[in-house]
Amino acid sequence: MGELVLPRPVGFVLGGGGSLGAMQVGMLRALTESGVTPDLVAGTSVGSLNGAVLALGEGDPLARLERIWAHMTKHEAFPGGVLSQVRTLRHSKTNLFPNTGLAAIVAEHVGADTAFDDLALPLGVVTTDVDTAEPLLLRSGPLLSPLLASCAIPGIFPPVQHDGRLLYDGGLVANVPMRQALSMGAKSLVVLDCAFPGKLPSAPKTFAEVMMFTAMISMRNQAVLEAPVAAAEVPVLYLPGPAPIRLSPLDFTRTDELSAAAHETASAYLAGVSVDGAGLYGGPGLVA
């Protein structure tokens, strides 16, 4: 496979999508095989978690991501059964799950005390400022709080207090943070969007799945509107998704399948694409 040359700095943009974030592992493997590597990373929700591991730069981040997703379970990220969810909601009034599971995942795979300055690559973590309902890009200080905030899907996880601000999941306003990557200095973008394309959630069967379904549907049009705007400035390589799989974003039983399918599709796409200046190469909603 020949190398694909993009203007540097290259910004990798990793979007949210719950368990569908496993697709980003396959996409990253295909990009590595094509010689496309990031100079900076911007992520939202599960994309911020994957992005943090990628930005660590210690050892082989991709191999670490593959191990993480191979063993990820719903109980780790969303601890407790239905009765536990009811108790949590009764106590919190706002959310079904505590973020203790997410905090443990971050501590194990990124480090509980790791800061942005400890990373090998610049990382931007996108959240939503509750007071302004606008995206907030976090790039300094300890990582744990911003990562928990970026993943704080309303109704699913609690909001996070950070530096005097109340923050929710960045996916509400910037699920695929292309503008944020540009603000970090990227001269080309590689978009790994696991909510798009073709990944329609299965019909929700629990209250938690209803919340996730609602959140994902509300996110879908953002990328359609923002991708052409970003592409007017720089090349935007928008990786296509594999054939649609109707899967709940809370279902972690098919992560290997998602990763493998995404790798195959992204590899085939990258083998045939050529980049010549600013523009949108691929796009949200396209399935190879």
N, C-alpha and C positions, 0 to 999 in steps of 0.2 A: 504494500500500500504506500503510495507516494505521500510526501508531506504537504500539508495545506498551510500556506503562508498567509498570515493575517497581520495587519498593522499593530504594532505594540505601542503602549501596553494593551494586552488582551484581558478583557474582563469576563470572567465566567459568572453568569447570572443563574442562580438556582432558586426555583420557585417552590411554593408549598404544595401540599397534597396528601398529608398523612402517610399511610403505609405505601402509597404510590411513589413516595420518595425513593423506593428501591430502584426505580427505573434510572435514576440519576447515576447509580453505580455502574450500570451497563453503558450508559452514555459516556461517562468519564473514561471507562476502559477503551471505548472506541476512539475517543479523542486522543488519548495517550498513544494508541497504536498509529494514529494519523500524524503524530508529532505536534499536536496542538496542546499547548500547556498554558496555564493562567499566569498572569502577572499580578492580578488582584481578583478578589472574589466578593460578590454581593449576594446575600441570601435572605429569604423570608421563610419563616416557620420551619418545616422540616428541612428546607433548603439551607437555612442558616445553620442547622446542626451538621448536615453533610458538608457545608462550606467551611465550618470551623475545623472539622477533621482534615479536610483538604488543605486548609491554610496552615495547619500545624507544621507540616513539612518534615516531621521526624520519621525516619525510616521510610516506609512505603505507605503513604496515606491511603492510596487506592486499595491496597491489600487490607489495611485496617478497616476501611469502609465495607469491604466485601465480608470480612469476618463479623462486623457489627450486625449487618443486615441478615446474614445467614442465621444468626441466633436471636434476632429480635422477635419478641412476642407482644401480643396485645396487652397482656398483664403487666409487662414492664412499663409501657408507656401510659397505659390507662388502668391503673390498679383498682381492684375491687369489683364485685358483682353488682347486681341490680340493687340489692338491699343497701350495699355500701354507697351506691350512687344516691339513693334516696336520702340516706343519712347525711352525706356530704352536702347535697342540695338544701336540706332542711337547715343545716348549720350555716352554710355560706350564703344562702339565698341567691347565689349567682351562678354556681358551677356544679357539674356532676362529678368531676374528678379533682383530686389535689394534684399539684405539680411535683410532688415528691418523687414520683417515678421518673419524670423527665430530668429532675435534678440529679438523680442517681445515675442516669445514663450519661449526662454531661460530665459528672464527676469521674466516672469510670473511663470514658473514652476521650475526653478533652482535658479534664483536670478541674477540680473544684475551685482551685485558686489561680487558674491560668488567666492571664490578661491579654488584651489585644496586642500589647507590645511584645509578648512572648512568641507571637506567631511568625512564621517564616514569610507569609504573604499578607499584604493588607487585606483586611476583612471588614466588610460593612454588613451590619445586622439591622434589618428593617423591622420596625414596630409601628404601631398606630398610637398616636397621642390622643388619649380620650378627651382631653379638654378642647383640642382643635380639630379632631377627626381627620388629621393629616398624617402622612408618613413621617416618621422620625428615624433618621439614619444614625446608628450608634457605632462609634469606631474607636473608643478609648475606654480605659478602665478595666475592671474585672469582666470576664466573659459571661459568667453564670447568669446574672440577672438579665442582661439583654437577650440571651438565648431563650430563657424562660418566657420573657415578654413576647418575643417574636413568635412563639408557639402558642400563646395564650388565646386560643379560639374562644370567643365569647360563648358562654353556656357550657363549654367543655372544661376549660381550665380557668383558674382565677386570674384577674388582671394582676400586673406586677408593678409595685412602686419602685421607681428608679430615679435617683437624683431629683426628687421632688415632683416627678411626673407619674401619672397613672397610665400604664401602657397595656395595650392588647396586641393581638396577632397582627403583624404587618400585612397579612393577606387581605385584610379588609379594604386596604387602599392601595397596596402595591405588592400583589402576590408574585409578580415577576419583575423585580426591581431594576429595570433597564435604566431609568433616569438616574437612579442612585449610583449605578456603576459608572455612568458617564460623569457624574459629579466627582467621582473618585479619580478621574483622569483616564479612563479607558478610551482607547482609540479604535477599538473594535470589540464587539460583544459576541459571546457564544452563549446561547440561551438553552437551559435545561429545564423545561417546563413539564412537570410531571402531572399537573392537573389537565393540561392540554397536551397533545390533541387526542381526541377519541377516547379518553378515559372517563367514560360516564359512570358515576357511582351506581351501584345496584339500588333497587328500591329500598329505602330505609325501613328497618323492621323494629328498631328500638328508638327511644327518645334521643340517645346519644348519636345514633346514626342520622336522625332527623336534623340535629344541630349541625353535624358535619356536612350533610347533603346541602343544607341551606347555605352554609358558609362557602362551599365550593361553587355552587351555582352563582352566587353573588360575585365571585371572583372572575368568572370566565370572560366577561367582556373587557376587562381591564387590558389584557394583553393584546386583544384585537385593536384597541384604540391606540395603545402606546408603541407597539412595535414599529409602525410606519413613521412615527415621529422620531424615534431613535434612529431609524434607518436613513432618515434624511441627513443625519450628521456623520454616521460611521457605518461600516459594514456590520450587519447583524445576522449572524449565522444561527438560525432558529432550527434546532434539531427536530426532526419529525418523530412522532411516536409510533410504536408498533400497532398492530391490529387492536381494535377496541376490546377491552375486557371489562365486563360489568362487575365491579368489585367494590366493596365498601372500603373507604379510606381507613377504617378501623380494623380491617382484615389483614393480618400479617402472615397468613399461611401460604401465600404464593409469591413471596418476595424473590425467591430464586428465579421463578418463571418470569416475573416482571423484569428483573435485571437482564436475564438472558435474551428476552425478546427485544428489549431496548438496545442492547449491544448489537444484535444482528441488524436491526433497522438502521441505527445510527452509522454503523460501519458501511453498509451499502450506500447510504446517502453521502457520507464523507468521501467515498471513493469516486463519486461522480460529480461533486460540486467544485466549482472554481469561483474565486472571489476577485472581483475587479472594481474596487472603489466602494463608496458608500451605497447602501441599498439593503433590501430585505431578501435574504437567501433562505428560502423556506418560509414558515410563518405559522402563527397559532391556528389551530384547527385543522392542520394538514396531517394526514396519515399516509405514511409511505406504502 
